[in-house]
Amino acid sequence: MEGLIYLSGEDHTLALGELKGAMRAMELGHGILSSSGPLVILDDVPPIGLAGRMGHCRFSGSVELTAEADPGSIIMGLDLLLVGVSKEEPITLIVKGVDPENREERKALSTVLDGHLRELGLKVKYRGGGRRLVVCLDEIAYIGWVVEETDRRASRERRIRNLPFERPVVMAPSLSRAMVNLSGLPAGSRALDPFVGPGGLMIEAGLVGLECTGVEIDEEIAAGAQRNVEHMGLSERTDVHVGDSRYLPSLEWFLERAPFDGIITDPPFGRSARIEGGSADGLLVEVISAALPYLKDGAPVVLDVVDVAVLERLEGLEVTESYPVYVHRSMTRYLTLLRKV
């Protein structure tokens, strides 16, 4: 039986890259049969845990059958699928599509299907419990059941303004989770964040089971990151240290924790990001160069940069994937996966 993933976020290319990384991290053998906008069709039903792990996913499901993408064919498919389904169990109907311009068409289809389900004597709900019936429209209609929905409320609760220690211009939890998943690191892996800031990346890494070490040069920010980590109940998986990441090998605790399975970090950028007269890009090159000997061969390095030219200065690393994230007309960030060669 085939499965489906319905992605979220503004950039479905990034979300698809995150999905592939999450499947590597979970050591899944699923193959991607097709992808169109937010809809991804897999060669098997995704397990519970995959959608919930992702930052840019709405739900996963099974594909019980396919039909032509017209109301009559979809209704015939539903009649086959719903044979034997208890009329006492409520059903939530979800109609999605790959073309954002067809919203009104999907709304009309949802109304037609809702009426048909009620004619069959089924209890249709749009909130609360019950089985969740999904119809996804592409060139054909994929019909099945939702396996897992993501908890978007939990992600919103992890926004920096809801944590004990707040700093402006902090990456959203969904984007931080995407960076963690791009690494493809499985649970139990040891990750390094040499620019920990208020700890958003460490939190997302810890929540998917990574052991994460963070370094922050500012004592106040390091203490704040520790409070945020403790607030999320992740103290056993994460540790925050005050230090200058340019000189990692001189730090005794660093050598005790090396080697690391990968780096996931959001370096400082912008005109205000200056260290002793140097540039933010120069700082990034220094820090990665200092850490690279303590990474395992083939280890992933996931960075958020605003100038892709700096990637050419990172010796010993090969760019594997890079995804632009639009911020405003004068700034685009690039979430980039590199590997140690």
FENGIMO-V868414 format. One record per residue. N is the residue number from 1. BURIAL is + if it has 24 or more other ideal C-beta (glycine too) atoms within 12 Angstrom, else -. Layout:
BEGIN
N,BURIAL
N,BURIAL
END
This chain:
BEGIN
1,-
2,+
3,+
4,+
5,+
6,+
7,+
8,+
9,+
10,-
11,+
12,+
13,+
14,+
15,+
16,+
17,+
18,+
19,+
20,+
21,+
22,+
23,+
24,+
25,+
26,+
27,-
28,+
29,-
30,+
31,-
32,+
33,-
34,+
35,+
36,+
37,+
38,+
39,+
40,+
41,+
42,+
43,-
44,-
45,+
46,+
47,-
48,-
49,-
50,+
51,+
52,+
53,+
54,+
55,+
56,+
57,+
58,+
59,+
60,+
61,+
62,+
63,+
64,+
65,+
66,+
67,+
68,-
69,+
70,-
71,+
72,-
73,-
74,+
75,+
76,-
77,+
78,+
79,-
80,-
81,+
82,+
83,-
84,-
85,-
86,-
87,-
88,-
89,-
90,-
91,+
92,+
93,+
94,+
95,+
96,+
97,+
98,+
99,-
100,-
101,-
102,-
103,-
104,-
105,-
106,+
107,-
108,-
109,+
110,+
111,-
112,-
113,+
114,+
115,-
116,+
117,+
118,-
119,-
120,-
121,-
122,+
123,-
124,+
125,-
126,-
127,-
128,-
129,-
130,+
131,+
132,+
133,+
134,+
135,+
136,+
137,+
138,+
139,-
140,+
141,+
142,+
143,+
144,+
145,+
146,+
147,+
148,+
149,+
150,+
151,-
152,+
153,-
154,-
155,+
156,-
157,-
158,+
159,+
160,+
161,-
162,-
163,+
164,-
165,+
166,-
167,+
168,-
169,-
170,+
171,+
172,+
173,+
174,+
175,+
176,+
177,+
178,+
179,+
180,+
181,+
182,+
183,+
184,+
185,+
186,+
187,+
188,-
189,+
190,+
191,+
192,+
193,+
194,+
195,+
196,+
197,+
198,+
199,+
200,+
201,+
202,+
203,+
204,+
205,+
206,+
207,+
208,+
209,+
210,+
211,+
212,+
213,+
214,+
215,+
216,+
217,+
218,-
219,-
220,-
221,+
222,+
223,-
224,+
225,+
226,+
227,-
228,+
229,+
230,+
231,+
232,+
233,-
234,+
235,-
236,-
237,+
238,+
239,+
240,+
241,+
242,-
243,+
244,+
245,+
246,+
247,-
248,+
249,-
250,-
251,+
252,-
253,-
254,+
255,-
256,-
257,+
258,+
259,+
260,+
261,+
262,+
263,+
264,+
265,+
266,+
267,+
268,+
269,+
270,-
271,-
272,-
273,+
274,-
275,-
276,-
277,-
278,-
279,+
280,+
281,+
282,+
283,+
284,+
285,+
286,+
287,+
288,+
289,+
290,+
291,+
292,+
293,-
294,+
295,+
296,-
297,-
298,-
299,+
300,+
301,+
302,+
303,+
304,+
305,+
306,+
307,+
308,-
309,-
310,+
311,+
312,-
313,-
314,+
315,-
316,-
317,+
318,-
319,+
320,+
321,+
322,+
323,+
324,-
325,+
326,-
327,-
328,-
329,-
330,-
331,-
332,-
333,+
334,+
335,+
336,+
337,+
338,+
339,+
340,+
341,-
END
